[in-house]
Amino acid sequence: MPPASLYHPAAVTFLDDQAPRPVNVDAATYYGGNESFHRSRTYSQSQAHGYKPKKLPAFQEDWHLRPRRMSHDEKSVSGPPRRFLIDVEETIRVILEQEDTDGDFQISVTDAGPKMMALGTATSNGFKTF
């Protein structure tokens, strides 16, 4: 087998090439040493010289700055959150009538019901439904 110097540079030492360090010594002795590893810094260095940020889209000299919206956010952010009017006893009766088709007082995927229910908003006094 050829010497290890043919496989890696002389300035680099690997753990296999060194004698094992004693475990029960102070940190300066355990972590001290003259090894230094130089790695190329791919992402952080590549942006130092060639990074050019994108310009924001402009339409007739107006910059469009919109905050990002999460997919589960309210679609209309102009008003207060929606409130719903629910008659609890009537809702339980309707759910059991529509959803619980096998009569076991449990709604499951095997029941043949529509799996959805329209709720009237409080601001429309129950007229608008979602």
CNS distance restraints for C-alpha pairs under 8 A (distance, minus, plus):
assign (resid   2 and name CA) (resid   6 and name CA) 7.08 0.50 0.50
assign (resid   3 and name CA) (resid   7 and name CA) 7.87 0.50 0.50
assign (resid   4 and name CA) (resid   8 and name CA) 6.83 0.50 0.50
assign (resid   5 and name CA) (resid   9 and name CA) 6.41 0.50 0.50
assign (resid   5 and name CA) (resid  10 and name CA) 6.14 0.50 0.50
assign (resid   8 and name CA) (resid  12 and name CA) 7.03 0.50 0.50
assign (resid  12 and name CA) (resid  35 and name CA) 7.41 0.50 0.50
assign (resid  12 and name CA) (resid  36 and name CA) 7.77 0.50 0.50
assign (resid  12 and name CA) (resid  37 and name CA) 7.24 0.50 0.50
assign (resid  13 and name CA) (resid  17 and name CA) 6.31 0.50 0.50
assign (resid  13 and name CA) (resid  18 and name CA) 7.34 0.50 0.50
assign (resid  13 and name CA) (resid  35 and name CA) 7.15 0.50 0.50
assign (resid  14 and name CA) (resid  18 and name CA) 6.82 0.50 0.50
assign (resid  15 and name CA) (resid  19 and name CA) 7.91 0.50 0.50
assign (resid  15 and name CA) (resid  20 and name CA) 7.94 0.50 0.50
assign (resid  21 and name CA) (resid  30 and name CA) 6.73 0.50 0.50
assign (resid  22 and name CA) (resid  30 and name CA) 7.32 0.50 0.50
assign (resid  23 and name CA) (resid  30 and name CA) 7.32 0.50 0.50
assign (resid  25 and name CA) (resid  29 and name CA) 6.45 0.50 0.50
assign (resid  25 and name CA) (resid  30 and name CA) 6.24 0.50 0.50
assign (resid  26 and name CA) (resid  30 and name CA) 6.26 0.50 0.50
assign (resid  27 and name CA) (resid  31 and name CA) 5.72 0.50 0.50
assign (resid  27 and name CA) (resid  32 and name CA) 7.55 0.50 0.50
assign (resid  28 and name CA) (resid  32 and name CA) 5.12 0.50 0.50
assign (resid  29 and name CA) (resid  33 and name CA) 7.75 0.50 0.50
assign (resid  41 and name CA) (resid  45 and name CA) 5.61 0.50 0.50
assign (resid  41 and name CA) (resid  46 and name CA) 7.78 0.50 0.50
assign (resid  42 and name CA) (resid  46 and name CA) 5.95 0.50 0.50
assign (resid  43 and name CA) (resid  47 and name CA) 6.71 0.50 0.50
assign (resid  44 and name CA) (resid  48 and name CA) 6.98 0.50 0.50
assign (resid  45 and name CA) (resid  49 and name CA) 7.66 0.50 0.50
assign (resid  46 and name CA) (resid  50 and name CA) 6.66 0.50 0.50
assign (resid  46 and name CA) (resid  51 and name CA) 7.60 0.50 0.50
assign (resid  47 and name CA) (resid  51 and name CA) 4.63 0.50 0.50
assign (resid  56 and name CA) (resid  63 and name CA) 6.70 0.50 0.50
assign (resid  56 and name CA) (resid  64 and name CA) 7.17 0.50 0.50
assign (resid  56 and name CA) (resid  65 and name CA) 7.93 0.50 0.50
assign (resid  57 and name CA) (resid  63 and name CA) 6.34 0.50 0.50
assign (resid  57 and name CA) (resid  64 and name CA) 6.41 0.50 0.50
assign (resid  58 and name CA) (resid  62 and name CA) 5.41 0.50 0.50
assign (resid  58 and name CA) (resid  63 and name CA) 4.79 0.50 0.50
assign (resid  58 and name CA) (resid  64 and name CA) 6.42 0.50 0.50
assign (resid  59 and name CA) (resid  63 and name CA) 6.75 0.50 0.50
assign (resid  59 and name CA) (resid  64 and name CA) 7.71 0.50 0.50
assign (resid  69 and name CA) (resid  73 and name CA) 6.60 0.50 0.50
assign (resid  74 and name CA) (resid  81 and name CA) 7.97 0.50 0.50
assign (resid  82 and name CA) (resid 121 and name CA) 6.71 0.50 0.50
assign (resid  82 and name CA) (resid 122 and name CA) 7.62 0.50 0.50
assign (resid  82 and name CA) (resid 123 and name CA) 7.91 0.50 0.50
assign (resid  83 and name CA) (resid 121 and name CA) 5.67 0.50 0.50
assign (resid  83 and name CA) (resid 122 and name CA) 5.35 0.50 0.50
assign (resid  83 and name CA) (resid 123 and name CA) 7.25 0.50 0.50
assign (resid  84 and name CA) (resid 119 and name CA) 6.47 0.50 0.50
assign (resid  84 and name CA) (resid 120 and name CA) 5.73 0.50 0.50
assign (resid  84 and name CA) (resid 121 and name CA) 4.25 0.50 0.50
assign (resid  84 and name CA) (resid 122 and name CA) 4.84 0.50 0.50
assign (resid  84 and name CA) (resid 126 and name CA) 7.65 0.50 0.50
assign (resid  85 and name CA) (resid 119 and name CA) 7.22 0.50 0.50
assign (resid  85 and name CA) (resid 120 and name CA) 5.90 0.50 0.50
assign (resid  85 and name CA) (resid 121 and name CA) 5.88 0.50 0.50
assign (resid  85 and name CA) (resid 122 and name CA) 5.15 0.50 0.50
assign (resid  85 and name CA) (resid 125 and name CA) 7.44 0.50 0.50
assign (resid  85 and name CA) (resid 126 and name CA) 6.38 0.50 0.50
assign (resid  86 and name CA) (resid  91 and name CA) 7.00 0.50 0.50
assign (resid  86 and name CA) (resid 119 and name CA) 7.24 0.50 0.50
assign (resid  86 and name CA) (resid 120 and name CA) 7.61 0.50 0.50
assign (resid  87 and name CA) (resid  91 and name CA) 5.95 0.50 0.50
assign (resid  88 and name CA) (resid  92 and name CA) 6.17 0.50 0.50
assign (resid  89 and name CA) (resid  93 and name CA) 6.30 0.50 0.50
assign (resid  90 and name CA) (resid  94 and name CA) 6.12 0.50 0.50
assign (resid  91 and name CA) (resid  95 and name CA) 6.02 0.50 0.50
assign (resid  92 and name CA) (resid  96 and name CA) 6.13 0.50 0.50
assign (resid  93 and name CA) (resid  97 and name CA) 6.08 0.50 0.50
assign (resid  94 and name CA) (resid  98 and name CA) 5.96 0.50 0.50
assign (resid  95 and name CA) (resid  99 and name CA) 5.41 0.50 0.50
assign (resid  95 and name CA) (resid 100 and name CA) 7.13 0.50 0.50
assign (resid  96 and name CA) (resid 100 and name CA) 4.93 0.50 0.50
assign (resid  96 and name CA) (resid 101 and name CA) 7.76 0.50 0.50
assign (resid  96 and name CA) (resid 105 and name CA) 6.93 0.50 0.50
assign (resid  96 and name CA) (resid 107 and name CA) 7.93 0.50 0.50
assign (resid  97 and name CA) (resid 101 and name CA) 7.10 0.50 0.50
assign (resid  98 and name CA) (resid 113 and name CA) 5.43 0.50 0.50
assign (resid  98 and name CA) (resid 114 and name CA) 7.10 0.50 0.50
assign (resid  99 and name CA) (resid 107 and name CA) 6.13 0.50 0.50
assign (resid  99 and name CA) (resid 111 and name CA) 6.53 0.50 0.50
assign (resid  99 and name CA) (resid 112 and name CA) 6.88 0.50 0.50
assign (resid  99 and name CA) (resid 113 and name CA) 4.15 0.50 0.50
assign (resid  99 and name CA) (resid 114 and name CA) 6.56 0.50 0.50
assign (resid  99 and name CA) (resid 115 and name CA) 6.46 0.50 0.50
assign (resid 100 and name CA) (resid 104 and name CA) 7.03 0.50 0.50
assign (resid 100 and name CA) (resid 105 and name CA) 6.27 0.50 0.50
assign (resid 100 and name CA) (resid 106 and name CA) 6.34 0.50 0.50
assign (resid 100 and name CA) (resid 107 and name CA) 5.27 0.50 0.50
assign (resid 100 and name CA) (resid 108 and name CA) 7.79 0.50 0.50
assign (resid 100 and name CA) (resid 111 and name CA) 6.03 0.50 0.50
assign (resid 100 and name CA) (resid 112 and name CA) 7.75 0.50 0.50
assign (resid 100 and name CA) (resid 113 and name CA) 6.76 0.50 0.50
assign (resid 101 and name CA) (resid 111 and name CA) 5.45 0.50 0.50
assign (resid 101 and name CA) (resid 112 and name CA) 6.05 0.50 0.50
assign (resid 101 and name CA) (resid 113 and name CA) 6.46 0.50 0.50
assign (resid 102 and name CA) (resid 111 and name CA) 6.45 0.50 0.50
assign (resid 107 and name CA) (resid 111 and name CA) 6.57 0.50 0.50
assign (resid 118 and name CA) (resid 129 and name CA) 5.71 0.50 0.50
assign (resid 118 and name CA) (resid 130 and name CA) 5.48 0.50 0.50
assign (resid 119 and name CA) (resid 126 and name CA) 7.53 0.50 0.50
assign (resid 119 and name CA) (resid 129 and name CA) 5.12 0.50 0.50
assign (resid 119 and name CA) (resid 130 and name CA) 5.48 0.50 0.50
assign (resid 120 and name CA) (resid 124 and name CA) 7.50 0.50 0.50
assign (resid 120 and name CA) (resid 125 and name CA) 7.18 0.50 0.50
assign (resid 120 and name CA) (resid 126 and name CA) 3.92 0.50 0.50
assign (resid 120 and name CA) (resid 127 and name CA) 5.93 0.50 0.50
assign (resid 120 and name CA) (resid 128 and name CA) 5.41 0.50 0.50
assign (resid 120 and name CA) (resid 129 and name CA) 4.23 0.50 0.50
assign (resid 120 and name CA) (resid 130 and name CA) 6.58 0.50 0.50
assign (resid 121 and name CA) (resid 125 and name CA) 6.31 0.50 0.50
assign (resid 121 and name CA) (resid 126 and name CA) 5.07 0.50 0.50
assign (resid 121 and name CA) (resid 127 and name CA) 7.01 0.50 0.50
assign (resid 121 and name CA) (resid 128 and name CA) 5.82 0.50 0.50
assign (resid 121 and name CA) (resid 129 and name CA) 6.12 0.50 0.50
assign (resid 121 and name CA) (resid 130 and name CA) 7.58 0.50 0.50
assign (resid 122 and name CA) (resid 126 and name CA) 5.91 0.50 0.50
assign (resid 124 and name CA) (resid 128 and name CA) 5.82 0.50 0.50
